[in-house]
Amino acid sequence: MVSDESAPALQRLTATVSGRVQAVGYRDFCRRTAQGLSRELGEPLTGYARNQADGSVEVVAEGSRAILELLLERLTDGPGFAQVRSVKPSWTAPSREFDSFTIRF
């Protein structure tokens, strides 16, 4: 089996975003941002955004470290009505379970 040395290694980012991030379009912002980065850079960025019971939003994404770092930067901004207080990231190995970036309910 021949490996493709030019392909970036995939990673998994799990970020908990706290502040005023529910009922302000934050999950849709995450989906649109992930899809836009994927188109812009021509590489896959998959995962989901989901509201948590404590008022935070969980963002799970898989892609190259470079595209995930860009997503992480944009998570701190959020959409216009959001007020992001903190973004707590953690990094793990990818599960490769996602086909796209979606909103989970």
C-alpha positions as CSV (number, residue, x, y, z in Angstrom):
1,M,0.0,0.0,0.0
2,V,1.4,3.4,-1.0
3,S,0.6,6.4,1.2
4,D,0.0,9.9,-0.1
5,E,2.7,12.0,1.7
6,S,1.1,15.2,0.3
7,A,-2.3,14.6,2.0
8,P,-2.6,16.5,5.3
9,A,-3.1,14.4,8.4
10,L,-6.6,14.6,9.7
11,Q,-7.4,15.7,13.2
12,R,-10.5,16.1,15.3
13,L,-11.4,19.4,17.0
14,T,-14.0,19.5,19.8
15,A,-14.7,23.0,21.0
16,T,-17.1,24.2,23.7
17,V,-18.3,27.7,22.9
18,S,-19.8,29.7,25.8
19,G,-21.5,33.0,26.0
20,R,-24.6,34.2,24.2
21,V,-24.4,31.5,21.5
22,Q,-27.9,30.0,21.5
23,A,-30.9,31.5,19.7
24,V,-28.6,33.8,17.7
25,G,-27.8,31.7,14.6
26,Y,-24.5,30.4,16.0
27,R,-25.0,26.8,14.8
28,D,-25.9,27.9,11.3
29,F,-22.9,30.3,11.4
30,C,-20.7,27.3,12.2
31,R,-22.1,25.2,9.3
32,R,-21.8,28.1,6.8
33,T,-18.2,28.9,8.0
34,A,-17.1,25.2,7.7
35,Q,-18.6,24.9,4.3
36,G,-17.0,28.1,3.1
37,L,-13.6,27.2,4.4
38,S,-13.9,23.8,2.7
39,R,-14.8,25.4,-0.6
40,E,-12.1,28.1,-0.2
41,L,-9.3,25.7,0.6
42,G,-10.5,22.8,-1.5
43,E,-10.3,20.3,1.3
44,P,-12.9,18.5,3.5
45,L,-14.1,19.9,6.8
46,T,-16.8,17.8,8.4
47,G,-18.6,17.5,11.7
48,Y,-21.4,19.3,13.5
49,A,-22.6,22.0,15.8
50,R,-25.0,21.3,18.6
51,N,-26.6,23.2,21.4
52,Q,-25.9,22.0,24.9
53,A,-28.2,22.0,27.9
54,D,-25.9,24.5,29.8
55,G,-26.3,27.2,27.1
56,S,-23.1,26.5,25.3
57,V,-22.6,25.1,21.8
58,E,-20.5,22.0,21.1
59,V,-18.6,22.1,17.8
60,V,-17.0,18.9,16.5
61,A,-15.0,19.1,13.3
62,E,-12.6,16.9,11.4
63,G,-10.1,18.1,8.8
64,S,-6.4,19.1,8.5
65,R,-4.9,21.0,11.4
66,A,-4.6,24.1,9.2
67,I,-8.3,24.2,8.3
68,L,-9.3,23.4,11.9
69,E,-7.2,26.3,13.2
70,L,-9.0,28.7,10.8
71,L,-12.4,27.4,12.0
72,L,-11.3,27.8,15.6
73,E,-10.3,31.5,14.9
74,R,-13.7,32.2,13.4
75,L,-15.6,30.5,16.3
76,T,-14.4,33.3,18.6
77,D,-16.3,35.8,16.4
78,G,-19.6,34.2,15.7
79,P,-22.5,35.8,14.0
80,G,-23.6,39.4,14.7
81,F,-25.9,38.8,17.7
82,A,-23.6,36.3,19.4
83,Q,-21.4,37.2,22.3
84,V,-18.7,34.6,22.6
85,R,-17.2,34.5,26.1
86,S,-14.9,31.6,25.6
87,V,-13.9,28.8,23.2
88,K,-12.4,25.7,24.8
89,P,-10.8,23.4,22.2
90,S,-9.5,19.9,22.6
91,W,-7.7,17.8,19.9
92,T,-8.0,14.1,19.3
93,A,-7.7,11.6,16.5
94,P,-10.4,11.7,13.8
95,S,-13.2,9.1,13.8
96,R,-14.0,9.8,10.1
97,E,-17.7,9.3,10.8
98,F,-18.9,12.5,9.1
99,D,-19.7,13.1,5.4
100,S,-20.4,16.9,5.8
101,F,-20.8,19.6,8.4
102,T,-24.3,19.7,9.9
103,I,-26.4,21.1,12.6
104,R,-27.5,18.6,15.2
105,F,-30.6,19.1,17.4
